[in-house]
């Protein structure tokens, strides 16, 4: 177990997580791709007023916005029942930043995504959430750099703005181009409104143009059918909004809404596909390791089986030998050990005699120590036995050379 895993285990124990293994696996999978996030414990206050100590992933995630990479500070709070409960994601602006309120991020900085509202522990994980956040933030940045308050940075005459981050290799956060104090006229003017003025000043007719239709005459309409058709037609001025315009505007609004919903679904599914690919890669690598372990276990089983068969065979041979030994009544010590050749029998005899002389020398030294044997007798026996032991060892070495055995 690595150092980070030990720290993470202590953190999960401190926050009383119920599903430690699943939570640890999910966190390590996300941290392997988002290196700038660090796990820690932090207090979180729920809307109900309950305050809990939760595991929190704090740091930055890289977001590519308008061909520039920005590090967006975020915090991901994990409940004690993670991954069976959706995490809580926030963007944390620094004092130099302001939140760009949108459908994805509210005014408090909380992230609102479909994958959070539709969280499923079987198909959702932290990597998918962070990946989807980078996709959404690349479309619409959640943070803006606050405009500089130093008057030396902006010139009213030229309209040029000097950026304080121009010399830095990391681009600043996007600036909010929206005016802080929008100037709205009290009444719409002709230059602002796209609709025509109700009373044009250049019109020679002092009245508003009315539809050009003849008065209805039942006698004429009955006698002249073309006149009745002309009566039914109503002509509109060129600058009047017609029903077709409302229809086209409604169709365009519905199409934009469908496109946006479709794009959100596509982004979410792409993040899920990316997460599933990563899980598939981990499963395939684990499968290779598991197959290797299975093959090693099978080889070990075969080896154990062969050793078991050999042991069983040797046990049967030993039992047969014991049965034969029981049936032999008059069996001498010499017949108990069977040698393949006379040379090996001679070597066995020489080795046995040498061991006997070794034991005899030991008992002689014990008797001399306890003064049960005299000095002259002790020295005489020691000299005789040593000479005989030397002869036996020399003969045994010569026999081993003859049998091509190591000395």
URMO-V764374 format. One record per residue. N is the residue number from 1. RES is the residue in one letter. SS is DSSP state (H for helix, E for strand, C for the rest). PSI is psi as a letter, one per 30 degrees, with the letter a starting at -180 (* if undefined). D_FIRST is the distance of its C-alpha to the first C-alpha in whole Angstrom. Layout:
n = [N:N]
res = [RES:RES]
ss = [SS:SS]
psi = [PSI:PSI]
d_first = [D_FIRST:D_FIRST]
This chain:
n = [1:2:3:4:5:6:7:8:9:10:11:12:13:14:15:16:17:18:19:20:21:22:23:24:25:26:27:28:29:30:31:32:33:34:35:36:37:38:39:40:41:42:43:44:45:46:47:48:49:50:51:52:53:54:55:56:57:58:59:60:61:62:63:64:65:66:67:68:69:70:71:72:73:74:75:76:77:78:79:80:81:82:83:84:85:86:87:88:89:90:91:92:93:94:95:96:97:98:99:100:101:102:103:104:105:106:107:108:109:110:111:112:113:114:115:116:117:118:119:120:121:122:123:124:125:126:127:128:129:130:131:132:133:134:135:136:137:138:139:140:141:142:143:144:145:146:147:148:149:150:151:152:153:154:155:156:157:158:159:160:161:162:163:164:165:166:167:168:169:170:171:172:173:174:175:176:177:178:179:180:181:182:183:184:185:186:187:188:189:190:191:192:193:194:195:196:197:198:199:200:201:202:203:204:205:206:207:208:209:210:211:212:213:214:215:216:217:218:219:220:221:222:223:224:225:226:227:228:229:230:231:232:233:234:235:236:237:238:239:240:241:242:243:244:245:246:247:248:249:250:251:252:253:254:255:256:257:258:259:260:261:262:263:264:265:266:267:268:269:270:271:272:273:274:275:276:277:278:279:280:281:282:283:284:285:286:287:288:289:290:291:292:293:294:295:296:297:298:299:300:301:302:303:304:305:306:307:308:309:310:311:312:313:314:315:316:317:318:319:320:321:322:323:324:325:326:327:328:329:330:331:332:333:334:335:336:337:338:339:340:341:342:343:344:345:346:347:348:349:350:351:352:353:354:355:356:357:358:359:360:361:362:363:364:365:366:367:368:369:370:371:372:373:374:375:376:377:378:379:380:381:382:383:384:385:386:387:388:389:390:391:392:393:394:395:396:397:398:399:400:401:402:403:404:405:406:407]
res = [X:X:X:X:X:X:X:X:X:X:X:X:X:X:X:X:X:X:X:X:X:X:X:X:X:X:X:X:X:X:X:X:X:X:X:X:X:X:X:X:X:X:X:X:X:X:X:X:X:X:X:X:X:X:X:X:X:X:X:X:X:X:X:X:X:X:X:X:X:X:X:X:X:X:X:X:X:X:X:X:X:X:X:X:X:X:X:X:X:X:X:X:X:X:X:X:X:X:X:X:X:X:X:X:X:X:X:X:X:X:X:X:X:X:X:X:X:X:X:X:X:X:X:X:X:X:X:X:X:X:X:X:X:X:X:X:X:X:X:X:X:X:X:X:X:X:X:X:X:X:X:X:X:X:X:X:X:X:X:X:X:X:X:X:X:X:X:X:X:X:X:X:X:X:X:X:X:X:X:X:X:X:X:X:X:X:X:X:X:X:X:X:X:X:X:X:X:X:X:X:X:X:X:X:X:X:X:X:X:X:X:X:X:X:X:X:X:X:X:X:X:X:X:X:X:X:X:X:X:X:X:X:X:X:X:X:X:X:X:X:X:X:X:X:X:X:X:X:X:X:X:X:X:X:X:X:X:X:X:X:X:X:X:X:X:X:X:X:X:X:X:X:X:X:X:X:X:X:X:X:X:X:X:X:X:X:X:X:X:X:X:X:X:X:X:X:X:X:X:X:X:X:X:X:X:X:X:X:X:X:X:X:X:X:X:X:X:X:X:X:X:X:X:X:X:X:X:X:X:X:X:X:X:X:X:X:X:X:X:X:X:X:X:X:X:X:X:X:X:X:X:X:X:X:X:X:X:X:X:X:X:X:X:X:X:X:X:X:X:X:X:X:X:X:X:X:X:X:X:X:X:X:X:X:X:X:X:X:X:X:X:X:X:X:X:X:X:X:X:X:X:X:X:X:X:X:X]
ss = [C:C:H:H:H:H:H:H:H:H:H:H:H:H:C:C:C:C:C:H:H:H:H:H:H:H:H:H:H:H:H:C:C:C:C:C:E:E:E:E:E:E:E:E:E:C:C:C:C:C:E:E:E:E:E:E:E:E:E:E:E:E:E:E:C:C:C:C:E:E:E:E:E:E:E:E:E:E:C:C:C:C:C:C:C:C:C:E:E:E:E:C:C:C:C:C:E:E:E:C:C:C:C:C:E:C:C:C:C:E:E:C:C:H:H:H:H:C:C:C:C:C:C:C:C:H:H:H:H:H:H:H:H:H:H:H:H:H:H:C:C:C:E:E:E:C:C:C:C:C:H:H:H:E:C:C:C:C:C:C:E:C:C:C:C:C:C:C:C:C:C:C:C:C:E:C:C:C:C:C:C:C:C:C:C:C:C:C:C:C:C:C:C:C:C:C:C:C:C:C:C:C:C:C:C:C:C:C:C:C:C:C:C:C:C:C:C:H:H:H:H:H:H:C:H:H:H:H:H:H:H:H:C:C:C:C:C:C:C:C:C:C:H:H:H:H:H:H:H:H:H:H:H:H:H:H:H:H:H:H:H:H:H:H:H:H:H:H:H:H:H:H:H:H:H:H:H:H:H:H:H:H:H:H:H:H:H:H:H:H:H:H:H:H:H:H:H:H:H:H:H:H:H:H:H:H:H:H:H:H:H:H:H:H:H:H:H:H:H:H:H:H:H:H:H:H:H:C:C:C:C:C:H:H:H:H:C:C:C:C:C:H:H:H:H:H:H:H:H:H:H:H:H:H:H:H:H:H:H:H:H:H:H:H:H:H:H:H:H:C:C:C:C:C:H:H:H:H:H:H:H:H:H:H:H:H:H:H:H:H:H:H:H:H:H:H:H:H:H:H:H:H:C:C:C:C:C]
psi = [k:l:e:e:e:e:e:e:e:e:e:e:e:e:g:h:k:e:i:e:e:e:e:e:e:e:e:e:e:e:f:f:e:j:f:g:k:k:k:l:k:l:k:k:j:l:f:f:f:k:k:l:j:l:k:k:j:k:a:l:k:k:k:j:j:h:g:k:k:k:j:k:k:l:k:j:k:k:l:f:g:k:g:f:k:k:l:j:k:l:k:j:k:l:f:g:l:l:k:j:k:a:f:e:k:a:f:f:g:k:k:j:l:e:f:e:f:h:k:k:f:e:f:k:l:e:e:e:e:e:e:e:e:e:e:e:f:f:e:j:k:f:l:k:k:k:k:k:f:k:f:f:f:k:k:f:e:f:g:k:k:k:k:f:g:e:f:k:f:k:k:l:l:k:k:j:f:k:k:e:i:k:j:k:l:e:k:k:l:e:f:e:k:f:l:l:k:f:i:k:f:f:k:f:j:f:l:k:k:l:k:j:k:l:k:k:j:f:e:e:e:e:f:j:e:e:e:e:e:e:e:f:k:k:k:k:l:f:g:k:j:l:e:e:e:e:e:e:e:e:e:e:e:e:e:e:e:e:e:e:e:e:e:e:e:e:e:e:e:e:e:e:e:e:e:e:e:e:e:e:e:e:e:e:e:e:e:e:e:e:e:e:e:e:e:e:e:e:e:e:e:e:e:e:e:e:e:e:e:e:e:e:e:e:e:e:e:e:e:e:e:e:e:e:e:e:f:j:e:i:k:l:e:e:f:e:k:k:k:e:l:e:e:e:e:e:e:e:e:e:e:e:e:e:e:e:e:e:e:e:e:e:e:e:e:e:e:e:e:g:h:f:k:l:e:e:e:e:e:e:e:e:e:e:e:e:e:e:e:e:e:e:e:e:e:e:e:e:e:e:e:e:g:h:l:k:*]
d_first = [0:4:7:8:6:7:10:11:10:13:15:15:16:19:20:21:19:21:19:15:13:16:16:12:13:16:15:13:16:18:16:16:20:21:19:22:20:18:17:19:21:25:28:30:33:34:38:39:38:35:32:28:25:23:20:22:21:23:24:26:27:29:32:35:38:42:40:38:34:34:31:31:30:28:26:25:25:23:24:23:24:22:22:26:27:28:26:29:29:31:32:32:35:36:39:41:40:41:40:42:43:43:42:38:38:40:42:39:36:35:34:36:35:36:32:31:35:34:30:29:25:26:27:26:23:22:22:26:27:26:27:31:31:31:34:36:35:37:40:40:39:38:39:42:42:45:48:49:51:53:56:56:53:56:59:62:64:62:60:57:54:52:48:46:43:45:44:40:38:36:39:40:39:42:45:47:50:52:54:54:57:59:62:64:68:69:71:70:72:73:71:68:69:69:72:76:78:80:83:83:85:87:88:92:91:91:89:86:86:87:86:89:91:94:96:96:99:99:103:101:98:100:102:100:96:95:96:93:90:91:91:88:86:84:83:81:81:79:76:76:72:73:71:70:68:66:65:64:62:60:59:58:56:55:54:51:50:49:48:45:44:44:42:40:39:38:36:34:34:33:30:29:30:28:25:26:26:22:21:24:22:18:20:22:19:17:21:21:18:19:23:22:20:23:25:23:24:27:28:27:29:32:31:31:34:36:35:36:40:40:40:42:45:45:45:48:50:49:51:53:54:54:57:59:59:60:63:64:66:67:64:64:62:63:62:59:57:58:58:58:61:63:62:58:61:62:59:58:61:61:57:58:61:59:57:60:61:58:58:62:61:59:61:64:62:61:65:66:63:65:69:70:70:73:72:74:73:70:70:72:70:67:69:70:66:64:67:66:63:63:65:63:60:62:63:59:58:61:60:56:58:60:57:55:52:50:52]
